[in-house]
Amino acid sequence: MNMRISGLATGMDTESIINDLMKAEKIPLDKMEQDKTKIEWQRDKFREINTLRQKIDDMAFDMQLSKTYNTKIVNSSQENVVTATGSPKSPEGAYKIEVTQLATSAINVSGKLDIKPDANLLDALGKTGPISFRLTTFDENGDPIKGEDELYEITEEDTLNDLMKRINDDDNNIRMFYDDNTKQLIMETTRTGKFNTTGYRNGKEIEFDATFQDLFNMSHGNEKGGTDAKFKYNDAYEVTTKENKYTLNGINFEFKDINEGSPATITLTNDINATMDNIKEFVEKYNELIDVMNKTQREEKYRDFPPLTEEQKKELEEREIELWEEKAKSGILRGDSIITSALTNLRQNWYQSVDTGGEYNVISQIGITTTKDYLDGGKIEINEEKLKEALQKDPDSVYKLFAGSGDKKGIMDHLDDSLETMKTKINERAGRSSDTLSNYTLGKRIKDIDSRMNDFQNRLQQIETRYWRQFTAMEKAISTMNNQSAMLMNNFFQ
């Protein structure tokens, strides 16, 4: 840091004079700083709009899915026995379900054992090892999962916990644990259903050999469960399933109890209110985008309120800065071609005719229109009564209006095209947060201004150095003159 002492000969406040001179010299730099700030504001506003545009684009995808229009309300007359959920393809109607058997897991419990789970297992069993045994369940074809030579082994270092962990971690559909209170070993299958359909050996779901039986006091005859679920659909169609759930004709049934001889009635109806909520939610978010874009075109420009420089901000209160920048940012995108063309294209999408092959071919027929006030920028309004009537009368036609059918584009397809075009143009102009300045138009302008500001700051440094050199030379000259004058006066009075 340079220490400068000035005005010793002239008494002038040289530093203040030079600072004032430099303020005038810095005016072009301040203008460049303001231009840069304005461009950054434009970039940030474009990105804000693009973020909102992406949310609309994501929602437009959902608006092309049949589930958006075909949510089902499902009721069961015996919810303690059977419940159901509907898919978009589930037909409306009433269905009878009679559950005659539930699917169960197989479970087997040993006799009492004198074993501590964390103690040496072979010692507890009074055996020497290693000892191998067979333990398996069955696959979908009724064949053993473990082959005859695929054995579990108890080594001399094993505890019961070690053995149970190996069995539980194995892909054998068996869970094993020890109840230290009753001193019993419990084995159960990790799935429901009857898989030993060929009657292999004992016909049980958990098959083990004589070695295992002797070691752990376990008998095949103690096994319980391992059954399939059975139900009758509409008094006629009998179904067996290995789980307590089954999907039939797009309806997902779940069984909880038996109601043999007293069928439950499942009813499915289209949830029109849910569909309306989906459409209204989309329209609300779409209108938010239109409102933000339209506002940029209707904001007043305040040319007497340029962006504040950092030096100017130091002289103002926070609230004063906020009010100033509010006016400075107003209208920064007014008249921009990307915004104006996007507003026009988005509005036109809603007037497209769609060949649905049904009752409705234009969106206005189902109560959805752009507002009558052109200054709204193409915001959408909904006649809920008319929309509800359309959903009751021909929901498939409403769906195709939005989503299209086959190679026929729906409203959302046209909207997606416009949003994609808008995205491309904004990215070219304002880039994304991950882009470097060189990758988009406004970034290149910012980069150019940064370069010019850097050059100008170097020039200002040179100018300031020159001013100090000139004023220093003047001080020296005046100091010399003062010394000479003093000498003359001394000589004159001698």
DAGIUR-V479590 format. One record per backbone hydrogen bond with DSSP energy under -0.5 kcal/mol. CO is the residue of the C=O (numbers start at 1). NH is the residue of the N-H. Records with the same first field share a line. If there is no record, write none. Layout:
# DAGIUR-V479590
CO=NH, NH
This chain:
# DAGIUR-V479590
2=4
4=6
7=11
12=14
13=17
14=18
15=19
16=20
17=21
18=22
19=23
20=24
21=25
22=26
24=27
25=28
26=30
27=31
28=32
29=33
30=34
31=35
32=36
33=37
34=38
35=39
36=40
37=41
38=42
39=43
40=44
41=45
42=46
43=47
44=48
45=49
46=50
47=51
48=52
49=53
50=54
51=55
52=56
53=57
54=58
55=59
56=60
57=61
58=62
59=63
61=64
62=65
65=68
66=69, 70
71=271
72=74
73=269
75=267
76=79
78=81, 82
81=256, 257
83=254
85=252
87=90
93=268
95=266
96=234
97=99, 264
98=100, 232
99=259
101=230
104=193
106=189
107=224
108=187
113=115
115=117
116=119
117=161
119=160
120=124
121=125
122=126, 127
123=126
131=154
133=152
134=209
136=207
137=145
139=142
143=139
147=150
149=151
152=133
153=155
154=130, 131
155=158
158=121
159=163
160=164
161=165
162=166
163=167
164=168
165=169
166=170
170=172
173=190
175=188
177=186
178=180
179=183, 184
183=113
184=179
185=110
186=177
187=108
188=175
193=195
195=197
196=199
200=203
205=207
207=136
209=213
210=214
211=215
212=216
213=217, 218
217=111
219=222
220=223
224=107
227=104, 193
229=241
230=100, 101
231=239
232=98, 234
233=236, 237
236=238
237=233
239=231
241=229
243=245
244=255
246=248, 253
248=251
249=91
250=87
251=248, 253
252=85
253=246
254=83
259=262
264=97, 266
265=77, 267
266=95
267=75
268=93
269=73
270=272
271=275
272=276
273=277
274=278
275=279
276=280
277=281
278=282
279=283
280=284
281=285
282=286
283=287
284=288
285=289
286=290
287=291
288=292
289=293
290=294
291=295
292=296
293=297
294=297, 298
295=298, 299
301=303
302=305
309=313
310=314
311=315
312=315
313=316
317=321
318=322
319=323
320=324
321=325
322=326
323=327
324=328
325=329
326=330
327=302
329=332
330=302
331=334
333=336
336=340
337=341
338=342
339=343
340=344
341=345
342=346
343=347
344=348
345=349
346=350
347=350
348=351
349=352
354=356
361=354
362=365
363=366, 368
364=367
367=369, 383
369=381
372=374
373=376
374=377
379=371
381=369
382=384
383=387
384=388
385=389
386=390
387=391
388=392
389=393
390=394
391=395
394=398
395=399
396=400
397=401
398=402
399=403
400=404
401=411
402=412
405=408
407=409
408=405
410=414
411=415
412=416
413=417
414=418
415=419
416=420
417=421
418=422
419=423
420=424
421=425
422=426
423=427
424=428
425=429
426=430, 431
427=431
428=441
429=442
432=435
436=439
437=440
440=444
441=445
442=446
443=447
444=448
445=449
446=450
447=451
448=452
449=453
450=454
451=455
452=456
453=457
454=458
455=459
456=460
457=461
458=462
459=463
460=464
461=465
462=466
463=467
464=468
465=469
466=470
467=471
468=472
469=473
470=474
471=475
472=476
473=477
474=478
475=479
476=480
477=481
478=482
479=483
480=484
481=485
482=486
483=487
484=488
485=489
486=490
487=491
488=492
489=493
490=494
491=494
